[in-house]
Amino acid sequence: MSDYRRLVSYIYAYPGGVRDRNVGFAKAEVRGGQFKLSVSLKGVYTDAPETFGVYLMVEHDPEVEGRYMLFPLGNVIVSGGMGQYNDLLNPENIRQSGYVFSDISGIAVARQDNRYYMMFSLWEDGVADPEKVYFAPSDFKKTNKSEEGENSRVTEGAGSIAEEAAIKQEEGQQPEEAQAQEEKRQPEEAKAQEEKRQPEEAKAQEEKQQPEEAKAQEEKQQPEEAQAQEEKRQPEETKAQEEKRQPEEVKAQEERQQPEKQQVQGERQQTEAHGRNGTPQLLQQAAEELVQAACAPQKQECSSQPDDEDDGFEKLFKKADFINAFDDDYYYDCVEVSPEMLKTLPIEEEAIVSNSFLLHGYYNFRHLLFGKVRQNANHTKYFIGVPGMYCNRERFMASMFGFNNFKKSHRSDYTNPYFGYWYQEI
């Protein structure tokens, strides 16, 4: 029982590089020449079932504190926030890597394509730094200096024996053997020269072909560039013609409406004159109706612009599944959207919907939040929310892109207590 060892440690999540709550435990037991490893996960955030890698944490650079290499063992599937991984290993040579059980500092559960959400368990209680952690290749093996020295001594010994045998054989060679050896060496030298000459000829031929290929490619690109310039110039000319034509159309419309206004004004003056002479009120009413009919198209044109803008935003809320995201109702009628949907809205600042922080939040949580704002002094009507976890690093990044405020969410499908939305009102 002298080789018996047993270690149990908690696993903590590190969203955004900050240590968060406990999400399970790891148990390692060495007995009878076997290393049994058990990893149990509970409360891990995932939108859908996801596969994480299970790694051994090895202190690869003792000069840098907290510098760990992650050596791969296998995979664990997390579904409904839970996952289980079990393995049986050799404690004296783990996966033929040269590492022994005493080299291990802890266990990591992570994905190489997403360093934002990682989980660590250290045998000695401490805090891991995800910035100092790196993934080892699957075929990585530990360097053993004693084995290298042994191999070099064996190689040197074999070399000395071979030299002695060669000297002895050279002294006892007969003239016939020397001649046969010379005849054997000549075809080998000719073959070596031929192999040496072939790469040189291939290189010379390649250098000769490169200018010709470059010239042909340049001749091919010239018509394509000319066509691209022509296609680029056409929209600009069309835009210039459109801008030139609009003032002319407005001027023509005013000239066309001027006689009608003069006619209506004349009829109105005539009606007022008749009214003073005792003309029935029916004529005066008809004149007012003519004035209203002449001004109606202009009023309709002026009032249509805000309606169109409201319709651009309101179309997101038609037949939408509303999300109960917050404790209060200051932000209401919240719906999940994508960056492509936001780009269709009449938002003046395009940088709001196309910055890297917004895209980072969308690809991590697969949605953005868009909703309405209660009446306020800033006269804002809507807001955009980027999902994330509240921490100092993410707060700094959010403020760089205009998302200065954070609102905690009580959504039941996100169990992390630090989950919420970095938002901006528009």
C-alpha positions in Angstrom: 0.0 0.0 0.0 3.0 2.3 -0.1 2.2 3.5 -3.6 -1.4 4.5 -2.7 -2.4 8.1 -3.3 -5.7 9.8 -3.5 -6.5 13.4 -4.4 -9.8 15.3 -4.7 -10.1 18.9 -5.7 -12.9 21.3 -6.9 -13.3 22.5 -10.5 -13.9 26.2 -11.0 -15.1 28.0 -14.1 -13.1 31.0 -15.5 -15.4 32.9 -17.8 -13.4 35.8 -19.4 -10.3 34.8 -17.4 -11.9 35.5 -14.0 -12.4 32.7 -11.4 -16.2 32.1 -10.9 -18.2 29.5 -9.1 -17.6 25.8 -8.5 -18.8 23.6 -11.4 -17.8 20.1 -10.2 -14.8 18.1 -8.8 -11.9 15.9 -10.0 -10.8 12.7 -8.2 -7.4 11.0 -8.8 -6.5 7.7 -7.2 -3.3 5.6 -7.6 -3.3 2.0 -6.4 -1.7 -1.2 -7.6 0.1 0.4 -10.5 -3.1 2.0 -11.9 -4.1 5.7 -12.1 -7.9 6.1 -12.0 -9.2 9.6 -12.9 -12.8 10.7 -12.5 -14.1 14.2 -13.6 -17.7 15.2 -12.6 -19.2 18.4 -14.0 -22.4 20.1 -12.8 -23.8 23.6 -13.6 -21.7 24.3 -16.7 -23.2 26.9 -19.0 -24.0 25.6 -22.6 -26.7 26.6 -25.1 -26.8 23.0 -26.4 -24.8 19.8 -25.8 -21.1 20.6 -26.3 -17.9 18.6 -26.3 -15.0 19.7 -24.1 -11.5 18.3 -23.9 -10.0 16.9 -20.6 -6.4 17.8 -20.0 -3.6 17.2 -17.5 -2.0 20.4 -16.2 1.8 20.1 -16.2 4.1 22.8 -14.9 6.2 23.0 -18.0 8.3 26.1 -17.2 9.3 26.2 -13.5 10.8 29.7 -14.0 7.4 31.2 -14.7 4.9 30.8 -11.9 1.5 29.5 -13.1 2.8 28.5 -16.6 1.0 25.3 -17.3 0.9 23.1 -20.4 -2.3 21.2 -21.0 -1.7 17.6 -22.0 -4.8 16.0 -23.8 -6.5 12.9 -22.4 -9.9 12.7 -24.0 -13.3 14.4 -24.4 -16.4 14.9 -22.2 -19.9 15.8 -23.5 -21.7 18.4 -21.4 -25.5 18.3 -21.7 -28.0 20.1 -19.4 -25.0 21.5 -17.5 -23.7 18.1 -16.5 -20.9 15.8 -17.7 -18.9 12.8 -16.6 -15.4 11.6 -17.6 -13.5 8.4 -16.4 -10.1 7.1 -17.4 -7.6 4.5 -16.4 -3.9 5.4 -16.9 -0.4 4.2 -16.1 1.0 6.4 -13.3 4.6 5.7 -14.4 4.1 6.7 -18.1 0.9 8.5 -18.8 -0.2 7.8 -22.4 3.4 7.0 -23.4 4.3 10.7 -22.9 7.1 10.2 -20.3 5.1 12.0 -17.6 4.4 10.3 -14.2 1.7 11.0 -11.7 3.9 13.3 -9.6 4.3 15.7 -12.7 0.6 16.5 -12.6 -0.5 19.8 -11.0 -4.2 19.6 -11.8 -7.0 19.0 -14.3 -8.4 21.3 -17.0 -11.6 21.1 -19.0 -11.6 23.4 -22.0 -11.9 23.9 -25.8 -9.0 25.0 -28.0 -11.4 27.0 -30.3 -12.9 29.0 -27.3 -10.6 30.2 -24.6 -13.3 32.5 -23.2 -14.9 29.7 -21.0 -12.3 27.4 -19.4 -12.4 25.3 -16.2 -9.5 24.4 -13.9 -8.8 22.2 -10.9 -5.5 22.5 -9.1 -4.3 19.8 -6.6 -2.9 22.6 -4.4 -5.5 25.3 -3.7 -4.8 28.3 -5.9 -6.0 30.4 -8.8 -5.1 29.6 -12.4 -4.3 32.3 -15.0 -5.8 31.3 -18.4 -3.4 33.7 -20.1 -0.4 31.6 -19.0 -1.9 28.3 -20.1 -1.2 26.8 -23.5 -2.3 23.5 -25.3 0.3 20.9 -26.1 0.1 18.9 -29.4 -1.5 15.4 -29.2 1.8 13.6 -29.9 3.9 15.6 -27.3 6.3 13.6 -25.2 8.4 14.6 -22.2 12.1 15.1 -22.8 14.2 12.7 -20.6 17.8 13.8 -20.3 19.0 10.5 -18.7 17.6 8.5 -21.6 19.2 10.8 -24.1 22.6 10.3 -22.4 22.2 6.6 -22.4 21.3 6.5 -26.1 24.3 8.7 -27.0 26.7 6.4 -25.1 25.3 3.3 -26.9 25.7 5.1 -30.2 29.3 6.1 -29.5 30.1 2.5 -28.5 28.6 1.1 -31.6 30.5 3.6 -33.7 33.9 2.6 -32.2 33.2 -1.1 -32.8 32.3 -0.3 -36.4 35.5 1.7 -36.9 37.7 -1.2 -35.6 36.0 -3.7 -37.9 36.5 -1.4 -40.9 40.2 -1.0 -40.2 40.6 -4.7 -39.8 38.8 -5.4 -43.0 40.7 -2.7 -44.9 44.1 -4.3 -43.9 43.0 -7.8 -45.1 41.5 -6.8 -48.4 42.9 -8.4 -51.5 43.4 -6.6 -54.9 40.4 -8.4 -56.4 38.2 -7.2 -53.6 39.4 -3.6 -54.1 38.6 -3.8 -57.8 35.1 -5.2 -57.2 34.5 -2.5 -54.6 35.6 0.2 -57.2 33.3 -1.2 -59.8 30.4 -1.2 -57.3 31.1 2.4 -56.3 31.1 3.9 -59.8 27.4 3.3 -60.6 26.5 4.7 -57.1 28.5 7.9 -57.8 26.8 8.2 -61.2 23.4 7.8 -59.6 24.2 10.4 -56.9 25.3 12.9 -59.6 22.2 12.3 -61.6 20.0 12.9 -58.5 21.9 16.1 -57.7 21.5 17.4 -61.3 17.7 16.8 -61.5 16.7 19.4 -58.8 19.1 21.9 -60.3 17.4 21.5 -63.8 14.0 21.6 -62.2 14.9 24.8 -60.3 16.2 26.5 -63.5 13.1 25.5 -65.4 10.8 26.8 -62.6 12.7 30.2 -62.6 12.2 30.4 -66.4 8.5 29.7 -66.1 7.8 32.2 -63.3 8.2 35.4 -65.5 6.0 33.9 -68.2 3.3 33.0 -65.7 3.5 36.4 -64.0 3.2 38.1 -67.4 0.2 35.9 -68.4 -1.5 36.6 -65.0 -0.9 40.4 -65.4 -2.4 40.3 -68.9 -5.4 38.4 -67.5 -5.9 40.9 -64.5 -5.8 44.0 -66.7 -9.3 43.4 -68.3 -10.7 42.4 -64.9 -9.4 45.6 -63.2 -10.8 47.7 -66.1 -14.2 46.0 -65.7 -14.2 46.5 -61.9 -13.4 50.2 -62.3 -16.2 50.6 -64.9 -18.7 48.9 -62.5 -17.6 51.2 -59.7 -17.9 54.3 -61.8 -21.4 53.6 -63.0 -23.1 53.8 -59.6 -21.3 57.1 -58.9 -22.4 58.6 -62.2 -26.0 57.4 -61.5 -25.9 58.9 -58.0 -24.6 62.3 -59.4 -27.4 62.3 -62.0 -30.0 61.5 -59.4 -28.8 64.4 -57.1 -28.8 66.8 -60.1 -32.3 65.7 -61.1 -34.0 66.1 -57.7 -33.7 69.9 -57.4 -35.1 70.2 -61.0 -38.1 68.0 -60.1 -38.8 70.0 -56.9 -38.6 73.2 -58.9 -40.9 71.9 -61.6 -43.4 70.7 -59.0 -43.5 74.1 -57.3 -44.0 75.8 -60.7 -46.8 73.4 -61.4 -48.5 74.0 -58.1 -48.2 77.8 -58.2 -51.1 78.4 -60.6 -53.3 76.1 -58.6 -52.5 78.0 -55.4 -53.2 81.3 -57.1 -56.5 80.0 -58.4 -57.5 78.8 -55.0 -56.5 82.1 -53.4 -58.5 84.1 -56.0 -61.5 82.0 -55.4 -61.1 82.4 -51.7 -60.9 86.3 -52.0 -63.9 86.2 -54.3 -65.9 84.1 -51.8 -65.0 86.5 -48.9 -66.2 89.4 -51.0 -69.5 87.7 -51.7 -69.8 86.8 -48.1 -69.6 90.4 -47.1 -72.4 91.2 -49.6 -74.7 88.5 -48.1 -73.6 85.5 -50.2 -74.6 82.2 -48.6 -72.1 80.4 -46.4 -72.1 77.4 -48.7 -69.7 79.1 -51.1 -67.2 80.0 -48.3 -67.2 76.4 -47.1 -66.5 75.1 -50.6 -63.5 77.5 -50.9 -62.1 76.2 -47.6 -62.4 72.6 -48.9 -60.5 73.5 -52.0 -57.6 75.0 -49.9 -57.5 71.8 -47.8 -57.4 69.6 -50.9 -54.5 71.6 -52.4 -52.4 71.3 -49.1 -53.3 67.6 -48.4 -50.5 66.1 -50.5 -47.8 68.1 -48.8 -49.1 67.2 -45.3 -49.2 63.6 -46.2 -45.6 63.7 -47.5 -44.4 65.4 -44.3 -46.1 63.0 -41.9 -45.1 59.8 -43.8 -41.4 60.0 -42.9 -41.6 59.2 -39.1 -44.1 56.5 -39.8 -41.8 54.8 -42.2 -39.0 55.0 -39.6 -41.2 53.6 -36.9 -42.3 50.8 -39.2 -38.6 49.9 -39.8 -38.2 49.2 -36.0 -41.6 47.8 -35.4 -41.3 45.1 -38.0 -39.0 43.2 -35.6 -41.8 42.9 -33.0 -44.4 41.5 -35.4 -45.0 37.8 -34.6 -41.9 37.8 -32.3 -41.3 35.6 -29.2 -40.8 38.1 -26.4 -38.2 37.4 -23.7 -38.7 38.1 -20.0 -35.1 39.2 -19.4 -35.2 41.7 -16.5 -36.8 42.2 -13.1 -38.4 45.6 -14.0 -40.3 46.7 -17.0 -38.3 49.8 -18.0 -37.0 47.7 -20.9 -39.9 45.7 -22.3 -40.9 43.8 -25.5 -37.4 42.2 -25.6 -36.7 39.9 -28.6 -33.6 38.0 -29.7 -32.0 39.2 -32.9 -28.8 38.8 -35.0 -26.3 41.3 -36.3 -27.8 40.8 -39.8 -31.3 41.8 -38.5 -29.9 44.9 -36.8 -28.3 46.1 -40.1 -31.7 46.3 -41.7 -32.9 48.9 -39.2 -32.7 52.7 -39.8 -29.9 53.2 -37.2 -27.8 56.3 -38.0 -24.5 55.1 -36.5 -23.5 51.9 -38.3 -20.6 51.3 -35.8 -23.1 50.4 -33.2 -24.2 47.2 -35.0 -20.9 46.3 -36.7 -18.3 46.5 -33.9 -16.2 43.6 -32.7 -17.5 43.6 -29.1 -21.1 43.1 -30.3 -20.0 40.3 -32.7 -18.0 38.7 -29.9 -21.0 38.6 -27.6 -23.2 37.2 -30.4 -20.9 34.3 -31.3 -20.4 33.3 -27.6 -24.2 33.3 -26.7 -25.8 33.0 -30.2 -28.1 36.0 -29.8 -28.4 39.7 -29.2 -31.3 41.5 -27.4 -33.4 44.3 -28.9 -36.3 46.0 -27.1 -38.2 49.1 -26.2 -37.5 51.8 -23.6 -40.1 53.5 -21.4 -40.5 57.3 -21.9 -37.5 59.1 -20.6 -35.7 62.5 -20.6 -33.2 61.4 -23.3 -36.1 60.6 -25.7 -34.7 57.2 -26.6 -37.1 54.6 -27.8 -35.1 51.4 -28.2 -32.1 49.6 -26.9 -29.5 47.0 -28.0 -28.2 44.5 -25.5 -25.0 42.4 -25.8 -25.0 39.2 -23.6 -22.0 38.6 -21.3 -20.6 38.1 -17.8 -19.9 41.1 -15.6 -16.2 41.3 -14.9 -13.6 44.1 -15.0 -12.0 42.9 -18.3 -15.3 42.7 -20.1 -16.5 46.1 -18.7 -13.4 47.7 -20.1 -14.0 46.2 -23.6 -17.7 47.1 -23.5 -16.9 50.8 -22.7 -14.5 51.1 -25.6 -17.5 50.4 -28.0 -20.1 52.5 -26.3 -21.8 49.9 -24.2 -21.1 51.6 -20.9 -24.0 50.1 -18.9 -24.7 46.6 -17.6 -28.1 45.2 -16.5 -28.3 41.8 -14.7 -30.7 39.3 -16.2 -32.8 36.7 -14.4 -33.3 34.5 -17.5 -33.9 30.9 -16.4 -31.9 29.4 -19.3 -28.7 31.1 -18.1 -27.7 29.9 -14.6 -24.6 32.0 -14.1 -25.3 34.7 -11.4 -23.1 37.2 -13.3 -25.0 36.9 -16.6 -26.6 40.0 -18.1 -26.5 42.5 -20.9 -24.2 45.4 -21.8 -26.7 47.8 -23.4 -26.9 51.0 -25.4 -30.1 53.1 -26.0 -30.9 54.5 -29.4 
